């Protein structure tokens, strides 16, 4: 287990290229080893099958005029040993055995051995040989000669007449398999050499394949290191093909582009916020300087002028407060975290409260209300802020004594004013941050209200639009569609 742990630690400590090369070489090595092993066993089975077929074709033992048997028993055993010694002493016979040459001997029922004169080598018997006596068919076993040479032995039961006595004998027919074993041994060495060479080539090929396959990863790593070193987001790498590496490269390019867009939005937001904050801060500083100078010179301002200056300062402070609140609202992530401030919200109740606040800001206006129940899943505070911003926009541009129509039917909230409306060429900018129509620059506001409305509606999964009134009359129509249902969910 410790060795396995050390090997695993070593493997994990290698580079991805090295690990891929090692795995490729290992996979090829295992495949080559299995193929070589299967080849060896297949050749062995075929060779031994050929030996068995030769033994099946061996002629039967003939007794009588055609073939004479020596005596069975101890004399035959002595003759067997003498024949085995003579065969072992003849190197030429051992080196060049004759093909299709079989050695035959018989085993009587009492275990005595009978040896035909045609046989040249004695077969070593086995206690299991007598088990086939009196049976039909043929069986094979691995055996050997008395001189130690390996052989394949065929066993069968035969009926013979020996010395005038007919009886059952076990016939052993053997064929030497030394050549077969030598061939298998040579084949094993060849396959081992081929497998070793294949492993080496697999390692080289694995290294080349790993280097080629990981080139896109190297480019990706270089791009990431470049971004980390220089903070130049937006860097992309070329994408080739449609494989996993190409998908990873595409995802990286998308992420890099998204980071660039996010940085640009942050930069633009900071620049726009600084620009919007400069005006009220400059006015505040001017008024404060004027008050300080009047006190330092001992020439106090008239009471009405001082009151007017303090009123202006209060209005500018309120404008700063609203602007900072809007900036904080916009600084939140575009999508809220799951479960963060989300609940079932009664949109009709929010619309009712927003209308009451709008009445205070436009005391001379008439609000026509047609609100039906509608429940949505979202952030109650953010939704109320969005509805209030829509109504504030309508109040700001409504003429004195005008009317504001508010309706909520089937999840569609509309706010219609009867003011000057929005020029057609400016409609595409109304939801941009800090954008204000040139004709309304003198009116209070930061240009963030409608941006907050758009962001809140998108976060809730709805849609928002602002355009001219549907009936072609004066004024603008703001429309918000939010997913929900008319009954409170259980």
C-alpha positions as semicolon CSV with decimal commas, in nm:
position;residue;x (nm);y (nm);z (nm)
1;X;0,000;0,000;0,000
2;X;0,286;0,239;0,078
3;X;0,444;0,166;-0,260
4;X;0,111;0,236;-0,430
5;X;0,079;0,560;-0,234
6;X;0,429;0,671;-0,332
7;X;0,360;0,584;-0,695
8;X;0,034;0,779;-0,688
9;X;0,208;1,078;-0,531
10;X;0,482;1,067;-0,792
11;X;0,226;1,046;-1,071
12;X;0,028;1,340;-0,938
13;X;0,346;1,543;-0,909
14;X;0,419;1,510;-1,281
15;X;0,309;1,761;-1,542
16;X;-0,005;1,699;-1,744
17;X;0,208;1,631;-2,051
18;X;0,413;1,369;-1,866
19;X;0,105;1,205;-1,719
20;X;-0,063;1,189;-2,060
21;X;0,252;1,038;-2,213
22;X;0,280;0,781;-1,933
23;X;-0,087;0,686;-1,960
24;X;-0,062;0,655;-2,338
25;X;0,250;0,438;-2,312
26;X;0,089;0,226;-2,039
27;X;-0,228;0,175;-2,242
28;X;-0,031;0,075;-2,552
29;X;0,197;-0,149;-2,344
30;X;-0,100;-0,329;-2,192
31;X;-0,258;-0,370;-2,536
32;X;0,066;-0,508;-2,683
33;X;0,119;-0,741;-2,388
34;X;-0,235;-0,877;-2,410
35;X;-0,204;-0,919;-2,787
36;X;0,131;-1,097;-2,752
37;X;-0,006;-1,322;-2,478
38;X;-0,314;-1,404;-2,682
39;X;-0,095;-1,476;-2,987
40;X;0,130;-1,710;-2,786
41;X;-0,162;-1,906;-2,642
42;X;-0,327;-1,927;-2,983
43;X;-0,011;-2,062;-3,148
44;X;0,043;-2,307;-2,862
45;X;-0,311;-2,441;-2,893
46;X;-0,275;-2,477;-3,268
47;X;0,057;-2,661;-3,241
48;X;-0,065;-2,899;-2,974
49;X;-0,385;-2,951;-3,169
50;X;-0,173;-3,055;-3,465
51;X;0,015;-3,304;-3,245
52;X;-0,315;-3,448;-3,122
53;X;-0,438;-3,480;-3,481
54;X;-0,119;-3,669;-3,571
55;X;-0,171;-3,902;-3,279
56;X;-0,530;-3,967;-3,385
57;X;-0,401;-4,078;-3,725
58;X;-0,148;-4,319;-3,574
59;X;-0,199;-4,679;-3,708
60;X;-0,328;-4,945;-3,469
61;X;-0,093;-5,194;-3,305
62;X;-0,083;-5,518;-3,507
63;X;-0,015;-5,853;-3,347
64;X;0,079;-6,168;-3,533
65;X;0,272;-6,193;-3,855
66;X;0,285;-5,820;-3,905
67;X;0,430;-5,729;-3,565
68;X;0,590;-5,926;-3,287
69;X;0,569;-5,826;-2,919
70;X;0,840;-5,891;-2,668
71;X;0,749;-6,042;-2,339
72;X;0,541;-5,837;-2,103
73;X;0,637;-5,769;-1,747
74;X;0,982;-5,728;-1,592
75;X;1,161;-5,838;-1,906
76;X;0,974;-5,577;-2,106
77;X;1,051;-5,311;-1,844
78;X;1,421;-5,398;-1,866
79;X;1,399;-5,372;-2,244
80;X;1,225;-5,036;-2,209
81;X;1,503;-4,899;-1,992
82;X;1,766;-5,037;-2,233
83;X;1,589;-4,874;-2,528
84;X;1,558;-4,543;-2,342
85;X;1,931;-4,550;-2,258
86;X;2,017;-4,623;-2,620
87;X;1,794;-4,340;-2,744
88;X;1,945;-4,098;-2,496
89;X;2,295;-4,197;-2,600
90;X;2,223;-4,120;-2,966
91;X;2,251;-3,739;-3,000
92;X;2,173;-3,753;-3,369
93;X;1,843;-3,923;-3,298
94;X;1,756;-3,661;-3,036
95;X;1,848;-3,370;-3,260
96;X;1,670;-3,496;-3,569
97;X;1,369;-3,699;-3,470
98;X;1,177;-3,839;-3,764
99;X;0,845;-3,666;-3,834
100;X;0,520;-3,853;-3,778
101;X;0,709;-4,118;-3,586
102;X;0,510;-4,265;-3,300
103;X;0,620;-4,471;-3,005
104;X;0,375;-4,732;-2,885
105;X;0,350;-4,949;-2,577
106;X;0,078;-5,150;-2,409
107;X;-0,032;-5,177;-2,048
108;X;-0,205;-5,499;-1,947
109;X;-0,483;-5,515;-1,693
110;X;-0,239;-5,631;-1,426
111;X;-0,017;-5,327;-1,491
112;X;0,252;-5,512;-1,686
113;X;0,401;-5,335;-1,984
114;X;0,431;-5,478;-2,334
115;X;0,671;-5,311;-2,572
116;X;0,641;-5,341;-2,955
117;X;0,975;-5,385;-3,127
118;X;0,896;-5,097;-3,365
119;X;0,915;-4,843;-3,080
120;X;1,247;-4,674;-3,018
121;X;1,174;-4,487;-2,694
122;X;0,994;-4,593;-2,384
123;X;0,698;-4,393;-2,253
124;X;0,676;-4,314;-1,885
125;X;0,344;-4,449;-1,761
126;X;0,100;-4,283;-1,524
127;X;-0,126;-4,447;-1,259
128;X;-0,425;-4,290;-1,435
129;X;-0,356;-4,477;-1,759
130;X;-0,545;-4,788;-1,644
131;X;-0,860;-4,577;-1,592
132;X;-0,932;-4,597;-1,967
133;X;-0,921;-4,979;-1,970
134;X;-1,241;-5,120;-2,119
135;X;-1,372;-4,776;-2,225
136;X;-1,445;-4,641;-2,569
137;X;-1,289;-4,331;-2,717
138;X;-0,951;-4,170;-2,692
139;X;-0,797;-3,939;-2,433
140;X;-0,478;-3,732;-2,433
141;X;-0,237;-3,630;-2,161
142;X;0,093;-3,451;-2,128
143;X;0,370;-3,703;-2,068
144;X;0,736;-3,777;-2,122
145;X;0,972;-4,046;-2,226
146;X;1,194;-4,229;-1,980
147;X;1,486;-4,018;-2,103
148;X;1,302;-3,705;-1,986
149;X;1,192;-3,576;-2,327
150;X;0,843;-3,422;-2,328
151;X;0,570;-3,596;-2,526
152;X;0,200;-3,592;-2,598
153;X;0,040;-3,929;-2,513
154;X;-0,276;-4,075;-2,660
155;X;-0,455;-4,337;-2,450
156;X;-0,713;-4,586;-2,573
157;X;-0,844;-4,931;-2,478
158;X;-0,776;-5,215;-2,727
159;X;-0,836;-5,589;-2,740
160;X;-0,524;-5,787;-2,839
161;X;-0,399;-6,145;-2,840
162;X;-0,059;-6,175;-2,683
163;X;0,111;-6,516;-2,655
164;X;-0,216;-6,682;-2,748
165;X;-0,410;-6,500;-2,474
166;X;-0,671;-6,239;-2,572
167;X;-0,726;-5,957;-2,330
168;X;-0,786;-5,584;-2,278
169;X;-0,486;-5,352;-2,296
170;X;-0,430;-4,978;-2,266
171;X;-0,253;-4,856;-2,576
172;X;-0,020;-4,558;-2,530
173;X;0,087;-4,378;-2,846
174;X;0,334;-4,092;-2,791
175;X;0,487;-3,823;-3,005
176;X;0,769;-3,599;-2,891
177;X;0,687;-3,228;-2,846
178;X;1,039;-3,096;-2,793
179;X;1,026;-2,911;-3,122
180;X;0,690;-2,761;-3,028
181;X;0,823;-2,637;-2,695
182;X;1,136;-2,498;-2,859
183;X;0,922;-2,313;-3,112
184;X;0,700;-2,173;-2,838
185;X;1,006;-2,065;-2,641
186;X;1,149;-1,883;-2,944
187;X;0,811;-1,726;-3,013
188;X;0,792;-1,606;-2,651
189;X;1,132;-1,434;-2,682
190;X;1,026;-1,273;-3,010
191;X;0,699;-1,148;-2,863
192;X;0,876;-1,014;-2,554
193;X;1,117;-0,823;-2,778
194;X;0,833;-0,690;-2,992
195;X;0,639;-0,588;-2,679
196;X;0,942;-0,410;-2,532
197;X;1,001;-0,226;-2,858
198;X;0,632;-0,139;-2,876
199;X;0,643;0,004;-2,524
200;X;0,940;0,224;-2,615
201;X;0,772;0,341;-2,934
202;X;0,448;0,395;-2,740
203;X;0,632;0,616;-2,491
204;X;0,783;0,826;-2,772
205;X;0,451;0,842;-2,954
206;X;0,272;0,930;-2,629
207;X;0,514;1,216;-2,570
208;X;0,462;1,346;-2,923
209;X;0,084;1,308;-2,900
210;X;0,075;1,478;-2,560
211;X;0,285;1,767;-2,686
212;X;0,066;1,809;-2,994
213;X;-0,263;1,766;-2,809
214;X;-0,169;2,012;-2,533
215;X;-0,052;2,294;-2,759
216;X;-0,392;2,470;-2,726
217;X;-0,366;2,429;-2,349
218;X;-0,019;2,587;-2,361
219;X;-0,160;2,881;-2,555
220;X;-0,442;2,908;-2,304
221;X;-0,194;2,899;-2,014
222;X;0,017;3,168;-2,181
223;X;-0,290;3,387;-2,226
224;X;-0,395;3,342;-1,863
225;X;-0,043;3,419;-1,740
226;X;-0,033;3,724;-1,965
227;X;-0,360;3,852;-1,820
228;X;-0,243;3,782;-1,464
229;X;0,086;3,961;-1,531
230;X;-0,041;4,262;-1,727
231;X;-0,411;4,271;-1,621
232;X;-0,500;4,318;-1,987
233;X;-0,840;4,153;-1,994
234;X;-0,996;4,085;-2,331
235;X;-0,707;3,876;-2,460
236;X;-0,833;3,587;-2,675
237;X;-0,675;3,281;-2,834
238;X;-0,754;3,124;-3,173
239;X;-1,003;2,838;-3,172
240;X;-0,957;2,540;-3,403
241;X;-1,194;2,247;-3,438
242;X;-1,486;2,145;-3,220
243;X;-1,324;1,920;-2,960
244;X;-1,299;1,971;-2,583
245;X;-0,992;2,192;-2,616
246;X;-1,178;2,411;-2,865
247;X;-1,471;2,436;-2,624
248;X;-1,234;2,530;-2,343
249;X;-1,073;2,795;-2,564
250;X;-1,415;2,931;-2,660
251;X;-1,520;2,946;-2,294
252;X;-1,197;3,125;-2,206
253;X;-1,251;3,379;-2,485
254;X;-1,608;3,438;-2,365
255;X;-1,487;3,484;-2,007
256;X;-1,211;3,721;-2,115
257;X;-1,454;3,925;-2,324
258;X;-1,704;3,935;-2,037
259;X;-1,429;4,058;-1,801
260;X;-1,336;4,327;-2,052
261;X;-1,698;4,438;-2,081
262;X;-1,734;4,437;-1,703
263;X;-1,422;4,651;-1,662
264;X;-1,546;4,890;-1,930
265;X;-1,882;4,917;-1,755
266;X;-1,711;4,983;-1,423
267;X;-1,486;5,246;-1,580
268;X;-1,781;5,410;-1,750
269;X;-1,985;5,401;-1,429
270;X;-1,703;5,564;-1,231
271;X;-1,652;5,829;-1,497
272;X;-2,024;5,901;-1,524
273;X;-2,066;5,906;-1,146
274;X;-1,775;6,148;-1,111
275;X;-1,927;6,370;-1,374
276;X;-2,269;6,369;-1,210
277;X;-2,125;6,425;-0,863
278;X;-1,914;6,717;-0,977
279;X;-2,210;6,950;-1,042
280;X;-2,383;6,934;-0,700
281;X;-2,049;6,929;-0,519
282;X;-1,934;7,238;-0,707
283;X;-2,257;7,417;-0,626
284;X;-2,231;7,316;-0,261
285;X;-1,872;7,434;-0,239
286;X;-1,965;7,768;-0,397
287;X;-2,248;7,828;-0,151
288;X;-2,035;7,721;0,147
289;X;-1,751;7,949;0,033
290;X;-1,994;8,236;0,003
291;X;-2,125;8,182;0,355
292;X;-1,772;8,150;0,499
293;X;-1,653;8,463;0,320
294;X;-1,949;8,663;0,447
295;X;-1,867;8,557;0,805
296;X;-1,494;8,625;0,765
297;X;-1,545;8,973;0,620
298;X;-1,801;9,068;0,880
299;X;-2,054;9,147;0,612
300;X;-2,338;8,901;0,676
301;X;-2,568;8,816;0,390
302;X;-2,925;8,938;0,391
303;X;-3,161;8,704;0,566
304;X;-3,354;8,613;0,253
305;X;-3,031;8,547;0,057
306;X;-2,894;8,331;0,337
307;X;-3,221;8,139;0,357
308;X;-3,216;8,086;-0,018
309;X;-2,856;7,964;-0,004
310;X;-2,935;7,719;0,275
311;X;-3,237;7,591;0,080
312;X;-3,020;7,538;-0,225
313;X;-2,765;7,354;-0,016
314;X;-3,035;7,131;0,130
315;X;-3,169;7,052;-0,217
316;X;-2,819;6,974;-0,339
317;X;-2,759;6,747;-0,041
318;X;-3,083;6,565;-0,118
319;X;-2,975;6,530;-0,480
320;X;-2,641;6,388;-0,364
321;X;-2,821;6,147;-0,133
322;X;-3,046;6,024;-0,412
323;X;-2,752;5,994;-0,650
324;X;-2,547;5,792;-0,400
325;X;-2,846;5,566;-0,332
326;X;-2,891;5,509;-0,705
327;X;-2,522;5,429;-0,743
328;X;-2,540;5,178;-0,459
329;X;-2,841;5,020;-0,625
330;X;-2,657;4,989;-0,956
331;X;-2,341;4,858;-0,793
332;X;-2,515;4,536;-0,695
333;X;-2,451;4,225;-0,910
334;X;-2,670;4,201;-1,218
335;X;-2,818;3,875;-1,086
336;X;-2,896;3,827;-0,717
337;X;-2,768;3,525;-0,533
338;X;-3,016;3,238;-0,501
339;X;-3,248;3,300;-0,210
340;X;-3,116;3,652;-0,138
341;X;-3,409;3,881;-0,040
342;X;-3,642;3,681;-0,266
343;X;-3,999;3,618;-0,160
344;X;-4,355;3,618;-0,288
345;X;-4,440;3,985;-0,346
346;X;-4,785;4,140;-0,396
347;X;-4,714;4,370;-0,689
348;X;-5,055;4,538;-0,665
349;X;-4,984;4,644;-0,307
350;X;-4,645;4,784;-0,409
351;X;-4,811;4,979;-0,690
352;X;-5,066;5,119;-0,446
353;X;-4,798;5,239;-0,202
354;X;-4,593;5,387;-0,484
355;X;-4,894;5,584;-0,610
356;X;-4,951;5,728;-0,263
357;X;-4,591;5,850;-0,250
358;X;-4,622;5,990;-0,601
359;X;-4,930;6,191;-0,495
360;X;-4,712;6,371;-0,241
361;X;-4,456;6,458;-0,506
362;X;-4,717;6,574;-0,759
363;X;-4,995;6,727;-0,552
364;X;-5,167;6,884;-0,853
365;X;-5,177;6,569;-1,061
366;X;-5,463;6,324;-1,107
367;X;-5,379;5,954;-1,071
368;X;-5,610;5,709;-1,247
369;X;-5,560;5,371;-1,086
370;X;-5,672;5,030;-1,224
371;X;-5,482;4,766;-1,031
372;X;-5,566;4,395;-1,017
373;X;-5,402;4,144;-0,782
374;X;-5,074;3,998;-0,908
375;X;-4,810;3,805;-0,712
376;X;-4,450;3,770;-0,826
377;X;-4,133;3,614;-0,685
378;X;-3,865;3,876;-0,633
379;X;-3,702;4,136;-0,410
380;X;-3,979;4,347;-0,255
381;X;-3,759;4,651;-0,182
382;X;-3,605;4,653;-0,530
383;X;-3,944;4,617;-0,699
384;X;-4,091;4,900;-0,493
385;X;-3,793;5,120;-0,584
386;X;-3,844;5,040;-0,953
387;X;-4,219;5,124;-0,947
388;X;-4,149;5,449;-0,759
389;X;-3,888;5,544;-1,021
390;X;-4,142;5,490;-1,299
391;X;-4,397;5,709;-1,122
392;X;-4,135;5,975;-1,042
393;X;-4,046;5,987;-1,409
394;X;-4,415;6,031;-1,500
395;X;-4,462;6,303;-1,233
396;X;-4,150;6,486;-1,351
397;X;-4,271;6,518;-1,710
398;X;-4,643;6,565;-1,646
399;X;-4,781;6,918;-1,698
400;X;-4,948;7,091;-1,401
401;X;-5,294;6,951;-1,346
402;X;-5,222;6,660;-1,578
403;X;-5,310;6,296;-1,529
404;X;-5,105;5,982;-1,471
405;X;-5,267;5,650;-1,563
406;X;-5,150;5,344;-1,367
407;X;-5,281;4,996;-1,445
408;X;-5,184;4,641;-1,346
409;X;-5,370;4,375;-1,543
410;X;-5,251;4,014;-1,583
411;X;-4,898;4,094;-1,473
412;X;-4,859;4,395;-1,706
413;X;-4,791;4,720;-1,520
414;X;-4,824;5,037;-1,729
415;X;-4,760;5,401;-1,632
416;X;-4,883;5,667;-1,875
417;X;-4,818;6,039;-1,845
418;X;-4,946;6,322;-2,065
419;X;-4,627;6,520;-2,093
420;X;-4,415;6,603;-2,399
421;X;-4,319;6,241;-2,459
422;X;-3,986;6,106;-2,579
423;X;-3,846;6,173;-2,928
424;X;-3,822;5,862;-3,142
425;X;-3,445;5,891;-3,185
426;X;-3,391;5,894;-2,806
427;X;-3,590;5,584;-2,715
428;X;-3,288;5,355;-2,754
429;X;-3,099;5,543;-2,479
430;X;-3,365;5,579;-2,211
431;X;-3,243;5,280;-2,004
432;X;-2,873;5,372;-2,026
433;X;-2,703;5,482;-1,708
434;X;-2,672;5,859;-1,659
435;X;-2,842;5,928;-1,989
436;X;-3,069;6,231;-1,986
437;X;-3,258;6,385;-2,273
438;X;-3,110;6,718;-2,387
439;X;-3,451;6,877;-2,338
440;X;-3,465;6,771;-1,971
441;X;-3,114;6,855;-1,853
442;X;-3,249;7,144;-1,648
443;X;-3,483;6,912;-1,452
444;X;-3,361;6,742;-1,133
445;X;-3,239;6,386;-1,154
446;X;-2,929;6,179;-1,215
447;X;-3,034;5,974;-1,516
448;X;-3,018;5,650;-1,314
449;X;-3,384;5,592;-1,232
450;X;-3,481;5,407;-1,550
451;X;-3,154;5,211;-1,542
452;X;-3,250;5,083;-1,197
453;X;-3,596;4,992;-1,329
454;X;-3,447;4,792;-1,618
455;X;-3,200;4,609;-1,394
456;X;-3,464;4,518;-1,134
457;X;-3,709;4,393;-1,394
458;X;-3,442;4,180;-1,563
459;X;-3,337;4,034;-1,227
460;X;-3,701;3,935;-1,165
461;X;-3,726;3,768;-1,505
462;X;-3,950;4,027;-1,667
463;X;-3,941;4,275;-1,953
464;X;-3,958;4,654;-1,958
465;X;-4,027;4,899;-2,240
466;X;-4,075;5,274;-2,276
467;X;-4,228;5,441;-2,578
468;X;-4,498;5,674;-2,704
469;X;-4,856;5,636;-2,590
470;X;-5,049;5,359;-2,762
471;X;-5,339;5,587;-2,862
472;X;-5,109;5,831;-3,036
473;X;-5,177;6,106;-2,783
474;X;-4,922;6,309;-2,590
475;X;-4,701;6,158;-2,324
476;X;-4,499;5,839;-2,278
477;X;-4,604;5,488;-2,184
478;X;-4,385;5,271;-1,961
479;X;-4,467;4,899;-1,961
480;X;-4,338;4,630;-1,724
481;X;-4,428;4,261;-1,762
482;X;-4,341;4,031;-1,470
483;X;-4,405;3,655;-1,444
484;X;-4,645;3,560;-1,167
485;X;-5,005;3,469;-1,091
486;X;-5,322;3,644;-0,969
487;X;-5,352;3,429;-0,656
488;X;-5,100;3,403;-0,376
489;X;-4,916;3,072;-0,410
490;X;-4,940;2,826;-0,125
